[in-house]
């Protein structure tokens, strides 16, 4: 059983976390390059939020949104 868990540890440390080791070394020389993936995720989230707000405004303009506070049974 011990070898099974050592195999899992070896899989993660020796193979799956290798890109993160590269990013850790890159951060010492160039912070912006090391955090490029974070900036990409931030841009994706900002784009999704803008899309969501635009869709909310479309539904509000068409009076399709229900703003009744008793829409949920626990609020009655």
mmCIF file of the N, C-alpha and C atoms, coordinates in Angstrom:
data_MODEL
# 
_entry.id   MODEL 
# 
loop_
_atom_site.group_PDB 
_atom_site.id 
_atom_site.type_symbol 
_atom_site.label_atom_id 
_atom_site.label_alt_id 
_atom_site.label_comp_id 
_atom_site.label_asym_id 
_atom_site.label_entity_id 
_atom_site.label_seq_id 
_atom_site.pdbx_PDB_ins_code 
_atom_site.Cartn_x 
_atom_site.Cartn_y 
_atom_site.Cartn_z 
_atom_site.occupancy 
_atom_site.B_iso_or_equiv 
_atom_site.pdbx_formal_charge 
_atom_site.auth_seq_id 
_atom_site.auth_comp_id 
_atom_site.auth_asym_id 
_atom_site.auth_atom_id 
_atom_site.pdbx_PDB_model_num 
ATOM 1   N N  . UNK A 1 1  ? 0.817   -1.185 0.000   1.00 0.00 ? 1  UNK A N  1 
ATOM 2   C CA . UNK A 1 1  ? 0.000   0.000  0.000   1.00 0.00 ? 1  UNK A CA 1 
ATOM 3   C C  . UNK A 1 1  ? 0.870   1.263  0.000   1.00 0.00 ? 1  UNK A C  1 
ATOM 4   N N  . UNK A 1 2  ? 2.019   1.165  0.673   1.00 0.00 ? 2  UNK A N  1 
ATOM 5   C CA . UNK A 1 2  ? 2.920   2.307  0.730   1.00 0.00 ? 2  UNK A CA 1 
ATOM 6   C C  . UNK A 1 2  ? 3.443   2.660  -0.662  1.00 0.00 ? 2  UNK A C  1 
ATOM 7   N N  . UNK A 1 3  ? 3.728   1.640  -1.458  1.00 0.00 ? 3  UNK A N  1 
ATOM 8   C CA . UNK A 1 3  ? 4.251   1.900  -2.799  1.00 0.00 ? 3  UNK A CA 1 
ATOM 9   C C  . UNK A 1 3  ? 3.198   2.555  -3.696  1.00 0.00 ? 3  UNK A C  1 
ATOM 10  N N  . UNK A 1 4  ? 1.930   2.258  -3.445  1.00 0.00 ? 4  UNK A N  1 
ATOM 11  C CA . UNK A 1 4  ? 0.857   2.889  -4.210  1.00 0.00 ? 4  UNK A CA 1 
ATOM 12  C C  . UNK A 1 4  ? 0.864   4.404  -3.985  1.00 0.00 ? 4  UNK A C  1 
ATOM 13  N N  . UNK A 1 5  ? 0.933   4.827  -2.727  1.00 0.00 ? 5  UNK A N  1 
ATOM 14  C CA . UNK A 1 5  ? 0.944   6.253  -2.425  1.00 0.00 ? 5  UNK A CA 1 
ATOM 15  C C  . UNK A 1 5  ? 2.244   6.914  -2.858  1.00 0.00 ? 5  UNK A C  1 
ATOM 16  N N  . UNK A 1 6  ? 3.350   6.191  -2.804  1.00 0.00 ? 6  UNK A N  1 
ATOM 17  C CA . UNK A 1 6  ? 4.606   6.733  -3.319  1.00 0.00 ? 6  UNK A CA 1 
ATOM 18  C C  . UNK A 1 6  ? 4.544   6.899  -4.830  1.00 0.00 ? 6  UNK A C  1 
ATOM 19  N N  . UNK A 1 7  ? 3.840   6.001  -5.500  1.00 0.00 ? 7  UNK A N  1 
ATOM 20  C CA . UNK A 1 7  ? 3.645   6.140  -6.946  1.00 0.00 ? 7  UNK A CA 1 
ATOM 21  C C  . UNK A 1 7  ? 2.820   7.368  -7.292  1.00 0.00 ? 7  UNK A C  1 
ATOM 22  N N  . UNK A 1 8  ? 1.767   7.623  -6.506  1.00 0.00 ? 8  UNK A N  1 
ATOM 23  C CA . UNK A 1 8  ? 0.960   8.829  -6.724  1.00 0.00 ? 8  UNK A CA 1 
ATOM 24  C C  . UNK A 1 8  ? 1.801   10.080 -6.473  1.00 0.00 ? 8  UNK A C  1 
ATOM 25  N N  . UNK A 1 9  ? 2.601   10.067 -5.413  1.00 0.00 ? 9  UNK A N  1 
ATOM 26  C CA . UNK A 1 9  ? 3.470   11.210 -5.118  1.00 0.00 ? 9  UNK A CA 1 
ATOM 27  C C  . UNK A 1 9  ? 4.476   11.425 -6.240  1.00 0.00 ? 9  UNK A C  1 
ATOM 28  N N  . UNK A 1 10 ? 5.029   10.352 -6.752  1.00 0.00 ? 10 UNK A N  1 
ATOM 29  C CA . UNK A 1 10 ? 5.989   10.458 -7.847  1.00 0.00 ? 10 UNK A CA 1 
ATOM 30  C C  . UNK A 1 10 ? 5.329   11.015 -9.106  1.00 0.00 ? 10 UNK A C  1 
ATOM 31  N N  . UNK A 1 11 ? 4.100   10.587 -9.381  1.00 0.00 ? 11 UNK A N  1 
ATOM 32  C CA . UNK A 1 11 ? 3.375   11.085 -10.558 1.00 0.00 ? 11 UNK A CA 1 
ATOM 33  C C  . UNK A 1 11 ? 3.227   12.596 -10.489 1.00 0.00 ? 11 UNK A C  1 
ATOM 34  N N  . UNK A 1 12 ? 2.801   13.095 -9.345  1.00 0.00 ? 12 UNK A N  1 
ATOM 35  C CA . UNK A 1 12 ? 2.581   14.536 -9.226  1.00 0.00 ? 12 UNK A CA 1 
ATOM 36  C C  . UNK A 1 12 ? 3.892   15.312 -9.186  1.00 0.00 ? 12 UNK A C  1 
ATOM 37  N N  . UNK A 1 13 ? 4.845   14.878 -8.374  1.00 0.00 ? 13 UNK A N  1 
ATOM 38  C CA . UNK A 1 13 ? 6.081   15.638 -8.192  1.00 0.00 ? 13 UNK A CA 1 
ATOM 39  C C  . UNK A 1 13 ? 6.961   15.579 -9.432  1.00 0.00 ? 13 UNK A C  1 
ATOM 40  N N  . UNK A 1 14 ? 7.079   14.402 -10.036 1.00 0.00 ? 14 UNK A N  1 
ATOM 41  C CA . UNK A 1 14 ? 8.017   14.229 -11.147 1.00 0.00 ? 14 UNK A CA 1 
ATOM 42  C C  . UNK A 1 14 ? 7.438   14.580 -12.511 1.00 0.00 ? 14 UNK A C  1 
ATOM 43  N N  . UNK A 1 15 ? 6.111   14.565 -12.654 1.00 0.00 ? 15 UNK A N  1 
ATOM 44  C CA . UNK A 1 15 ? 5.528   14.781 -13.979 1.00 0.00 ? 15 UNK A CA 1 
ATOM 45  C C  . UNK A 1 15 ? 4.542   15.943 -14.022 1.00 0.00 ? 15 UNK A C  1 
ATOM 46  N N  . UNK A 1 16 ? 3.532   15.911 -13.187 1.00 0.00 ? 16 UNK A N  1 
ATOM 47  C CA . UNK A 1 16 ? 2.445   16.878 -13.316 1.00 0.00 ? 16 UNK A CA 1 
ATOM 48  C C  . UNK A 1 16 ? 2.791   18.274 -12.806 1.00 0.00 ? 16 UNK A C  1 
ATOM 49  N N  . UNK A 1 17 ? 3.699   18.397 -11.843 1.00 0.00 ? 17 UNK A N  1 
ATOM 50  C CA . UNK A 1 17 ? 4.055   19.703 -11.308 1.00 0.00 ? 17 UNK A CA 1 
ATOM 51  C C  . UNK A 1 17 ? 5.298   20.306 -11.964 1.00 0.00 ? 17 UNK A C  1 
ATOM 52  N N  . UNK A 1 18 ? 5.830   19.668 -12.974 1.00 0.00 ? 18 UNK A N  1 
ATOM 53  C CA . UNK A 1 18 ? 7.025   20.192 -13.649 1.00 0.00 ? 18 UNK A CA 1 
ATOM 54  C C  . UNK A 1 18 ? 6.776   21.574 -14.259 1.00 0.00 ? 18 UNK A C  1 
ATOM 55  N N  . UNK A 1 19 ? 5.616   21.823 -14.912 1.00 0.00 ? 19 UNK A N  1 
ATOM 56  C CA . UNK A 1 19 ? 5.400   23.184 -15.431 1.00 0.00 ? 19 UNK A CA 1 
ATOM 57  C C  . UNK A 1 19 ? 5.384   24.246 -14.335 1.00 0.00 ? 19 UNK A C  1 
ATOM 58  N N  . UNK A 1 20 ? 4.879   23.905 -13.162 1.00 0.00 ? 20 UNK A N  1 
ATOM 59  C CA . UNK A 1 20 ? 4.860   24.866 -12.068 1.00 0.00 ? 20 UNK A CA 1 
ATOM 60  C C  . UNK A 1 20 ? 6.265   25.159 -11.552 1.00 0.00 ? 20 UNK A C  1 
ATOM 61  N N  . UNK A 1 21 ? 7.137   24.173 -11.602 1.00 0.00 ? 21 UNK A N  1 
ATOM 62  C CA . UNK A 1 21 ? 8.531   24.420 -11.233 1.00 0.00 ? 21 UNK A CA 1 
ATOM 63  C C  . UNK A 1 21 ? 9.172   25.396 -12.213 1.00 0.00 ? 21 UNK A C  1 
ATOM 64  N N  . UNK A 1 22 ? 8.842   25.248 -13.486 1.00 0.00 ? 22 UNK A N  1 
ATOM 65  C CA . UNK A 1 22 ? 9.358   26.179 -14.488 1.00 0.00 ? 22 UNK A CA 1 
ATOM 66  C C  . UNK A 1 22 ? 8.853   27.590 -14.262 1.00 0.00 ? 22 UNK A C  1 
ATOM 67  N N  . UNK A 1 23 ? 7.566   27.725 -13.900 1.00 0.00 ? 23 UNK A N  1 
ATOM 68  C CA . UNK A 1 23 ? 7.035   29.056 -13.604 1.00 0.00 ? 23 UNK A CA 1 
ATOM 69  C C  . UNK A 1 23 ? 7.682   29.655 -12.362 1.00 0.00 ? 23 UNK A C  1 
ATOM 70  N N  . UNK A 1 24 ? 7.979   28.816 -11.389 1.00 0.00 ? 24 UNK A N  1 
ATOM 71  C CA . UNK A 1 24 ? 8.622   29.305 -10.164 1.00 0.00 ? 24 UNK A CA 1 
ATOM 72  C C  . UNK A 1 24 ? 10.015  29.844 -10.469 1.00 0.00 ? 24 UNK A C  1 
ATOM 73  N N  . UNK A 1 25 ? 10.747  29.166 -11.343 1.00 0.00 ? 25 UNK A N  1 
ATOM 74  C CA . UNK A 1 25 ? 12.083  29.649 -11.729 1.00 0.00 ? 25 UNK A CA 1 
ATOM 75  C C  . UNK A 1 25 ? 11.990  30.896 -12.608 1.00 0.00 ? 25 UNK A C  1 
ATOM 76  N N  . UNK A 1 26 ? 10.954  30.952 -13.458 1.00 0.00 ? 26 UNK A N  1 
ATOM 77  C CA . UNK A 1 26 ? 10.779  32.104 -14.346 1.00 0.00 ? 26 UNK A CA 1 
ATOM 78  C C  . UNK A 1 26 ? 10.424  33.361 -13.558 1.00 0.00 ? 26 UNK A C  1 
ATOM 79  N N  . UNK A 1 27 ? 9.726   33.196 -12.433 1.00 0.00 ? 27 UNK A N  1 
ATOM 80  C CA . UNK A 1 27 ? 9.315   34.351 -11.650 1.00 0.00 ? 27 UNK A CA 1 
ATOM 81  C C  . UNK A 1 27 ? 10.508  35.135 -11.115 1.00 0.00 ? 27 UNK A C  1 
ATOM 82  N N  . UNK A 1 28 ? 11.616  34.474 -10.880 1.00 0.00 ? 28 UNK A N  1 
ATOM 83  C CA . UNK A 1 28 ? 12.791  35.166 -10.372 1.00 0.00 ? 28 UNK A CA 1 
ATOM 84  C C  . UNK A 1 28 ? 13.378  36.118 -11.400 1.00 0.00 ? 28 UNK A C  1 
ATOM 85  N N  . UNK A 1 29 ? 13.168  35.827 -12.681 1.00 0.00 ? 29 UNK A N  1 
ATOM 86  C CA . UNK A 1 29 ? 13.728  36.693 -13.712 1.00 0.00 ? 29 UNK A CA 1 
ATOM 87  C C  . UNK A 1 29 ? 12.698  37.631 -14.333 1.00 0.00 ? 29 UNK A C  1 
ATOM 88  N N  . UNK A 1 30 ? 11.445  37.176 -14.460 1.00 0.00 ? 30 UNK A N  1 
ATOM 89  C CA . UNK A 1 30 ? 10.437  38.005 -15.109 1.00 0.00 ? 30 UNK A CA 1 
ATOM 90  C C  . UNK A 1 30 ? 9.076   37.698 -14.497 1.00 0.00 ? 30 UNK A C  1 
ATOM 91  N N  . UNK A 1 31 ? 8.592   38.605 -13.647 1.00 0.00 ? 31 UNK A N  1 
ATOM 92  C CA . UNK A 1 31 ? 7.329   38.398 -12.954 1.00 0.00 ? 31 UNK A CA 1 
ATOM 93  C C  . UNK A 1 31 ? 6.165   38.378 -13.925 1.00 0.00 ? 31 UNK A C  1 
ATOM 94  N N  . UNK A 1 32 ? 6.176   39.263 -14.926 1.00 0.00 ? 32 UNK A N  1 
ATOM 95  C CA . UNK A 1 32 ? 5.060   39.365 -15.868 1.00 0.00 ? 32 UNK A CA 1 
ATOM 96  C C  . UNK A 1 32 ? 4.901   38.086 -16.685 1.00 0.00 ? 32 UNK A C  1 
ATOM 97  N N  . UNK A 1 33 ? 5.986   37.519 -17.121 1.00 0.00 ? 33 UNK A N  1 
ATOM 98  C CA . UNK A 1 33 ? 5.904   36.286 -17.907 1.00 0.00 ? 33 UNK A CA 1 
ATOM 99  C C  . UNK A 1 33 ? 5.413   35.124 -17.048 1.00 0.00 ? 33 UNK A C  1 
ATOM 100 N N  . UNK A 1 34 ? 5.816   35.087 -15.789 1.00 0.00 ? 34 UNK A N  1 
ATOM 101 C CA . UNK A 1 34 ? 5.408   34.000 -14.913 1.00 0.00 ? 34 UNK A CA 1 
ATOM 102 C C  . UNK A 1 34 ? 3.917   34.071 -14.590 1.00 0.00 ? 34 UNK A C  1 
ATOM 103 N N  . UNK A 1 35 ? 3.330   35.250 -14.619 1.00 0.00 ? 35 UNK A N  1 
ATOM 104 C CA . UNK A 1 35 ? 1.927   35.416 -14.274 1.00 0.00 ? 35 UNK A CA 1 
ATOM 105 C C  . UNK A 1 35 ? 1.031   35.599 -15.493 1.00 0.00 ? 35 UNK A C  1 
ATOM 106 N N  . UNK A 1 36 ? 1.516   35.260 -16.663 1.00 0.00 ? 36 UNK A N  1 
ATOM 107 C CA . UNK A 1 36 ? 0.721   35.395 -17.877 1.00 0.00 ? 36 UNK A CA 1 
ATOM 108 C C  . UNK A 1 36 ? -0.553  34.568 -17.805 1.00 0.00 ? 36 UNK A C  1 
ATOM 109 N N  . UNK A 1 37 ? -0.471  33.372 -17.293 1.00 0.00 ? 37 UNK A N  1 
ATOM 110 C CA . UNK A 1 37 ? -1.650  32.521 -17.187 1.00 0.00 ? 37 UNK A CA 1 
ATOM 111 C C  . UNK A 1 37 ? -2.700  33.155 -16.275 1.00 0.00 ? 37 UNK A C  1 
ATOM 112 N N  . UNK A 1 38 ? -2.267  33.770 -15.197 1.00 0.00 ? 38 UNK A N  1 
ATOM 113 C CA . UNK A 1 38 ? -3.209  34.460 -14.306 1.00 0.00 ? 38 UNK A CA 1 
ATOM 114 C C  . UNK A 1 38 ? -3.902  35.608 -15.019 1.00 0.00 ? 38 UNK A C  1 
ATOM 115 N N  . UNK A 1 39 ? -3.138  36.376 -15.807 1.00 0.00 ? 39 UNK A N  1 
ATOM 116 C CA . UNK A 1 39 ? -3.741  37.494 -16.529 1.00 0.00 ? 39 UNK A CA 1 
ATOM 117 C C  . UNK A 1 39 ? -4.741  37.002 -17.568 1.00 0.00 ? 39 UNK A C  1 
ATOM 118 N N  . UNK A 1 40 ? -4.449  35.879 -18.198 1.00 0.00 ? 40 UNK A N  1 
ATOM 119 C CA . UNK A 1 40 ? -5.394  35.313 -19.167 1.00 0.00 ? 40 UNK A CA 1 
ATOM 120 C C  . UNK A 1 40 ? -6.698  34.929 -18.479 1.00 0.00 ? 40 UNK A C  1 
ATOM 121 N N  . UNK A 1 41 ? -6.605  34.300 -17.309 1.00 0.00 ? 41 UNK A N  1 
ATOM 122 C CA . UNK A 1 41 ? -7.811  33.932 -16.572 1.00 0.00 ? 41 UNK A CA 1 
ATOM 123 C C  . UNK A 1 41 ? -8.590  35.165 -16.128 1.00 0.00 ? 41 UNK A C  1 
ATOM 124 N N  . UNK A 1 42 ? -7.895  36.217 -15.730 1.00 0.00 ? 42 UNK A N  1 
ATOM 125 C CA . UNK A 1 42 ? -8.569  37.447 -15.330 1.00 0.00 ? 42 UNK A CA 1 
ATOM 126 C C  . UNK A 1 42 ? -9.310  38.054 -16.509 1.00 0.00 ? 42 UNK A C  1 
ATOM 127 N N  . UNK A 1 43 ? -8.692  38.067 -17.685 1.00 0.00 ? 43 UNK A N  1 
ATOM 128 C CA . UNK A 1 43 ? -9.352  38.608 -18.874 1.00 0.00 ? 43 UNK A CA 1 
ATOM 129 C C  . UNK A 1 43 ? -10.570 37.785 -19.266 1.00 0.00 ? 43 UNK A C  1 
ATOM 130 N N  . UNK A 1 44 ? -10.480 36.467 -19.154 1.00 0.00 ? 44 UNK A N  1 
ATOM 131 C CA . UNK A 1 44 ? -11.623 35.609 -19.456 1.00 0.00 ? 44 UNK A CA 1 
ATOM 132 C C  . UNK A 1 44 ? -12.774 35.901 -18.495 1.00 0.00 ? 44 UNK A C  1 
ATOM 133 N N  . UNK A 1 45 ? -12.460 36.047 -17.213 1.00 0.00 ? 45 UNK A N  1 
ATOM 134 C CA . UNK A 1 45 ? -13.500 36.345 -16.219 1.00 0.00 ? 45 UNK A CA 1 
ATOM 135 C C  . UNK A 1 45 ? -14.125 37.718 -16.462 1.00 0.00 ? 45 UNK A C  1 
ATOM 136 N N  . UNK A 1 46 ? -13.318 38.697 -16.813 1.00 0.00 ? 46 UNK A N  1 
ATOM 137 C CA . UNK A 1 46 ? -13.860 40.029 -17.107 1.00 0.00 ? 46 UNK A CA 1 
ATOM 138 C C  . UNK A 1 46 ? -14.765 39.993 -18.330 1.00 0.00 ? 46 UNK A C  1 
ATOM 139 N N  . UNK A 1 47 ? -14.361 39.253 -19.351 1.00 0.00 ? 47 UNK A N  1 
ATOM 140 C CA . UNK A 1 47 ? -15.193 39.118 -20.542 1.00 0.00 ? 47 UNK A CA 1 
ATOM 141 C C  . UNK A 1 47 ? -16.509 38.418 -20.238 1.00 0.00 ? 47 UNK A C  1 
ATOM 142 N N  . UNK A 1 48 ? -16.462 37.395 -19.405 1.00 0.00 ? 48 UNK A N  1 
ATOM 143 C CA . UNK A 1 48 ? -17.689 36.690 -19.030 1.00 0.00 ? 48 UNK A CA 1 
ATOM 144 C C  . UNK A 1 48 ? -18.612 37.598 -18.224 1.00 0.00 ? 48 UNK A C  1 
ATOM 145 N N  . UNK A 1 49 ? -18.038 38.430 -17.355 1.00 0.00 ? 49 UNK A N  1 
ATOM 146 C CA . UNK A 1 49 ? -18.859 39.336 -16.566 1.00 0.00 ? 49 UNK A CA 1 
ATOM 147 C C  . UNK A 1 49 ? -19.524 40.392 -17.448 1.00 0.00 ? 49 UNK A C  1 
ATOM 148 N N  . UNK A 1 50 ? -18.784 40.923 -18.398 1.00 0.00 ? 50 UNK A N  1 
ATOM 149 C CA . UNK A 1 50 ? -19.360 41.903 -19.322 1.00 0.00 ? 50 UNK A CA 1 
ATOM 150 C C  . UNK A 1 50 ? -20.488 41.274 -20.121 1.00 0.00 ? 50 UNK A C  1 
ATOM 151 N N  . UNK A 1 51 ? -20.298 40.062 -20.617 1.00 0.00 ? 51 UNK A N  1 
ATOM 152 C CA . UNK A 1 51 ? -21.338 39.355 -21.359 1.00 0.00 ? 51 UNK A CA 1 
ATOM 153 C C  . UNK A 1 51 ? -22.570 39.141 -20.491 1.00 0.00 ? 51 UNK A C  1 
ATOM 154 N N  . UNK A 1 52 ? -22.373 38.730 -19.241 1.00 0.00 ? 52 UNK A N  1 
ATOM 155 C CA . UNK A 1 52 ? -23.470 38.454 -18.331 1.00 0.00 ? 52 UNK A CA 1 
ATOM 156 C C  . UNK A 1 52 ? -24.267 39.725 -18.044 1.00 0.00 ? 52 UNK A C  1 
ATOM 157 N N  . UNK A 1 53 ? -23.569 40.838 -17.810 1.00 0.00 ? 53 UNK A N  1 
ATOM 158 C CA . UNK A 1 53 ? -24.249 42.098 -17.524 1.00 0.00 ? 53 UNK A CA 1 
ATOM 159 C C  . UNK A 1 53 ? -25.023 42.575 -18.753 1.00 0.00 ? 53 UNK A C  1 
ATOM 160 N N  . UNK A 1 54 ? -24.458 42.384 -19.941 1.00 0.00 ? 54 UNK A N  1 
ATOM 161 C CA . UNK A 1 54 ? -25.182 42.766 -21.159 1.00 0.00 ? 54 UNK A CA 1 
ATOM 162 C C  . UNK A 1 54 ? -26.447 41.927 -21.321 1.00 0.00 ? 54 UNK A C  1 
ATOM 163 N N  . UNK A 1 55 ? -26.377 40.643 -21.026 1.00 0.00 ? 55 UNK A N  1 
ATOM 164 C CA . UNK A 1 55 ? -27.564 39.793 -21.114 1.00 0.00 ? 55 UNK A CA 1 
ATOM 165 C C  . UNK A 1 55 ? -28.611 40.208 -20.080 1.00 0.00 ? 55 UNK A C  1 
ATOM 166 N N  . UNK A 1 56 ? -28.181 40.562 -18.872 1.00 0.00 ? 56 UNK A N  1 
ATOM 167 C CA . UNK A 1 56 ? -29.121 41.038 -17.862 1.00 0.00 ? 56 UNK A CA 1 
ATOM 168 C C  . UNK A 1 56 ? -29.824 42.309 -18.322 1.00 0.00 ? 56 UNK A C  1 
ATOM 169 N N  . UNK A 1 57 ? -29.086 43.216 -18.957 1.00 0.00 ? 57 UNK A N  1 
ATOM 170 C CA . UNK A 1 57 ? -29.692 44.446 -19.456 1.00 0.00 ? 57 UNK A CA 1 
ATOM 171 C C  . UNK A 1 57 ? -30.680 44.169 -20.580 1.00 0.00 ? 57 UNK A C  1 
ATOM 172 N N  . UNK A 1 58 ? -30.394 43.185 -21.427 1.00 0.00 ? 58 UNK A N  1 
ATOM 173 C CA . UNK A 1 58 ? -31.329 42.822 -22.501 1.00 0.00 ? 58 UNK A CA 1 
ATOM 174 C C  . UNK A 1 58 ? -32.641 42.308 -21.910 1.00 0.00 ? 58 UNK A C  1 
ATOM 175 N N  . UNK A 1 59 ? -32.545 41.433 -20.915 1.00 0.00 ? 59 UNK A N  1 
ATOM 176 C CA . UNK A 1 59 ? -33.757 40.913 -20.283 1.00 0.00 ? 59 UNK A CA 1 
ATOM 177 C C  . UNK A 1 59 ? -34.512 42.004 -19.542 1.00 0.00 ? 59 UNK A C  1 
ATOM 178 N N  . UNK A 1 60 ? -33.792 42.937 -18.938 1.00 0.00 ? 60 UNK A N  1 
ATOM 179 C CA . UNK A 1 60 ? -34.450 44.029 -18.227 1.00 0.00 ? 60 UNK A CA 1 
ATOM 180 C C  . UNK A 1 60 ? -35.160 44.960 -19.196 1.00 0.00 ? 60 UNK A C  1 
ATOM 181 N N  . UNK A 1 61 ? -34.558 45.223 -20.346 1.00 0.00 ? 61 UNK A N  1 
ATOM 182 C CA . UNK A 1 61 ? -35.166 46.097 -21.345 1.00 0.00 ? 61 UNK A CA 1 
ATOM 183 C C  . UNK A 1 61 ? -36.436 45.477 -21.925 1.00 0.00 ? 61 UNK A C  1 
ATOM 184 N N  . UNK A 1 62 ? -36.492 44.150 -22.024 1.00 0.00 ? 62 UNK A N  1 
ATOM 185 C CA . UNK A 1 62 ? -37.669 43.458 -22.563 1.00 0.00 ? 62 UNK A CA 1 
ATOM 186 C C  . UNK A 1 62 ? -38.698 43.130 -21.488 1.00 0.00 ? 62 UNK A C  1 
ATOM 187 N N  . UNK A 1 63 ? -38.445 43.550 -20.248 1.00 0.00 ? 63 UNK A N  1 
ATOM 188 C CA . UNK A 1 63 ? -39.313 43.251 -19.105 1.00 0.00 ? 63 UNK A CA 1 
ATOM 189 C C  . UNK A 1 63 ? -39.544 41.753 -18.949 1.00 0.00 ? 63 UNK A C  1 
ATOM 190 N N  . UNK A 1 64 ? -38.523 40.962 -19.171 1.00 0.00 ? 64 UNK A N  1 
ATOM 191 C CA . UNK A 1 64 ? -38.620 39.514 -19.042 1.00 0.00 ? 64 UNK A CA 1 
ATOM 192 C C  . UNK A 1 64 ? -38.090 39.012 -17.705 1.00 0.00 ? 64 UNK A C  1 
ATOM 193 N N  . UNK A 1 65 ? -37.476 39.882 -16.949 1.00 0.00 ? 65 UNK A N  1 
ATOM 194 C CA . UNK A 1 65 ? -36.960 39.429 -15.656 1.00 0.00 ? 65 UNK A CA 1 
ATOM 195 C C  . UNK A 1 65 ? -38.039 39.584 -14.594 1.00 0.00 ? 65 UNK A C  1 
ATOM 196 N N  . UNK A 1 66 ? -38.083 38.633 -13.689 1.00 0.00 ? 66 UNK A N  1 
ATOM 197 C CA . UNK A 1 66 ? -39.078 38.681 -12.624 1.00 0.00 ? 66 UNK A CA 1 
ATOM 198 C C  . UNK A 1 66 ? -38.411 39.184 -11.359 1.00 0.00 ? 66 UNK A C  1 
ATOM 199 N N  . UNK A 1 67 ? -38.885 40.314 -10.856 1.00 0.00 ? 67 UNK A N  1 
ATOM 200 C CA . UNK A 1 67 ? -38.286 40.924 -9.681  1.00 0.00 ? 67 UNK A CA 1 
ATOM 201 C C  . UNK A 1 67 ? -39.175 40.766 -8.457  1.00 0.00 ? 67 UNK A C  1 
ATOM 202 N N  . UNK A 1 68 ? -40.027 39.780 -8.488  1.00 0.00 ? 68 UNK A N  1 
ATOM 203 C CA . UNK A 1 68 ? -40.924 39.513 -7.371  1.00 0.00 ? 68 UNK A CA 1 
ATOM 204 C C  . UNK A 1 68 ? -40.126 38.864 -6.241  1.00 0.00 ? 68 UNK A C  1 
ATOM 205 N N  . UNK A 1 69 ? -40.181 39.454 -5.061  1.00 0.00 ? 69 UNK A N  1 
ATOM 206 C CA . UNK A 1 69 ? -39.411 38.914 -3.944  1.00 0.00 ? 69 UNK A CA 1 
ATOM 207 C C  . UNK A 1 69 ? -39.992 37.619 -3.421  1.00 0.00 ? 69 UNK A C  1 
ATOM 208 N N  . UNK A 1 70 ? -41.206 37.278 -3.830  1.00 0.00 ? 70 UNK A N  1 
ATOM 209 C CA . UNK A 1 70 ? -41.806 36.013 -3.383  1.00 0.00 ? 70 UNK A CA 1 
ATOM 210 C C  . UNK A 1 70 ? -41.594 34.919 -4.411  1.00 0.00 ? 70 UNK A C  1 
ATOM 211 N N  . UNK A 1 71 ? -40.603 35.092 -5.276  1.00 0.00 ? 71 UNK A N  1 
ATOM 212 C CA . UNK A 1 71 ? -40.312 34.078 -6.284  1.00 0.00 ? 71 UNK A CA 1 
ATOM 213 C C  . UNK A 1 71 ? -39.817 32.777 -5.644  1.00 0.00 ? 71 UNK A C  1 
ATOM 214 N N  . UNK A 1 72 ? -39.264 32.892 -4.446  1.00 0.00 ? 72 UNK A N  1 
ATOM 215 C CA . UNK A 1 72 ? -38.791 31.710 -3.732  1.00 0.00 ? 72 UNK A CA 1 
ATOM 216 C C  . UNK A 1 72 ? -39.745 31.413 -2.594  1.00 0.00 ? 72 UNK A C  1 
ATOM 217 N N  . UNK A 1 73 ? -39.995 30.156 -2.374  1.00 0.00 ? 73 UNK A N  1 
ATOM 218 C CA . UNK A 1 73 ? -40.972 29.758 -1.371  1.00 0.00 ? 73 UNK A CA 1 
ATOM 219 C C  . UNK A 1 73 ? -40.542 30.146 0.039   1.00 0.00 ? 73 UNK A C  1 
ATOM 220 N N  . UNK A 1 74 ? -39.269 30.241 0.304   1.00 0.00 ? 74 UNK A N  1 
ATOM 221 C CA . UNK A 1 74 ? -38.836 30.574 1.656   1.00 0.00 ? 74 UNK A CA 1 
ATOM 222 C C  . UNK A 1 74 ? -38.984 32.060 1.973   1.00 0.00 ? 74 UNK A C  1 
ATOM 223 N N  . UNK A 1 75 ? -39.301 32.907 0.985   1.00 0.00 ? 75 UNK A N  1 
ATOM 224 C CA . UNK A 1 75 ? -39.485 34.327 1.211   1.00 0.00 ? 75 UNK A CA 1 
ATOM 225 C C  . UNK A 1 75 ? -40.947 34.688 1.467   1.00 0.00 ? 75 UNK A C  1 
ATOM 226 N N  . UNK A 1 76 ? -41.849 33.738 1.349   1.00 0.00 ? 76 UNK A N  1 
ATOM 227 C CA . UNK A 1 76 ? -43.286 34.031 1.542   1.00 0.00 ? 76 UNK A CA 1 
ATOM 228 C C  . UNK A 1 76 ? -43.638 34.140 2.990   1.00 0.00 ? 76 UNK A C  1 
# 
